[in-house]
């Protein structure tokens, strides 16, 4: 039987923390930054946890 593979796109975008939560980065931080405020750009830089309703789906992609 073949090995179960993780989704390549998901493994680049999500990280599992020590406590088992899943971290993600914010979107909208790559270009067209001149019209965004400094506060907004600073908040987009920080990581956050994924929403509880998405945990199961992301775990299936990561095979965790």
C-alpha positions as CSV (number, residue, x, y, z in Angstrom):
1,X,0.0,0.0,0.0
2,X,1.3,3.5,-0.9
3,X,2.2,6.1,1.7
4,X,-0.3,8.9,2.6
5,X,1.0,12.2,1.2
6,X,0.5,15.6,2.7
7,X,-0.8,18.4,0.5
8,X,2.2,20.4,-0.8
9,X,0.4,23.7,-0.8
10,X,-0.9,23.2,2.7
11,X,2.5,22.3,4.2
12,X,3.9,25.6,2.9
13,X,1.0,27.7,4.3
14,X,0.3,26.1,7.7
15,X,2.4,25.2,10.8
16,X,1.3,23.1,13.7
17,X,2.1,24.6,17.1
18,X,3.3,22.6,20.1
19,X,-0.1,22.6,21.7
20,X,-1.7,21.3,18.4
21,X,-3.1,24.5,17.1
22,X,-2.6,25.5,13.5
23,X,-0.9,28.8,12.6
24,X,-1.4,30.8,9.4
25,X,-0.3,34.1,7.9
26,X,-2.6,36.9,6.9
27,X,-3.4,37.6,3.2
28,X,-3.2,41.0,1.4
29,X,0.4,41.8,2.4
30,X,2.2,41.2,-0.9
31,X,1.6,44.3,-3.1
32,X,-0.3,47.5,-3.4
33,X,0.8,48.5,0.1
34,X,0.8,52.3,-0.4
35,X,-2.9,52.7,0.2
36,X,-2.8,50.6,3.3
37,X,-2.2,52.2,6.7
38,X,0.9,51.4,8.8
39,X,-1.3,49.9,11.5
40,X,-3.1,47.6,9.0
41,X,0.2,46.4,7.4
42,X,1.7,45.8,10.9
43,X,-1.3,43.7,11.8
44,X,-1.1,41.7,8.5
45,X,2.5,40.8,9.3
46,X,1.6,38.9,12.4
47,X,0.5,35.2,12.4
48,X,-2.8,34.0,13.8
49,X,-4.6,30.7,14.4
50,X,-7.0,29.2,11.9
51,X,-10.7,29.4,12.6
52,X,-12.0,26.4,14.6
53,X,-14.4,25.4,11.8
54,X,-11.4,25.0,9.4
55,X,-9.3,22.8,11.8
56,X,-10.6,19.5,10.6
57,X,-10.1,20.4,6.9
58,X,-6.6,21.6,7.3
59,X,-5.6,18.6,9.4
60,X,-6.8,16.4,6.6
61,X,-4.6,18.3,4.2
62,X,-1.6,18.1,6.5
63,X,-2.4,14.4,7.6
64,X,-1.8,15.4,11.2
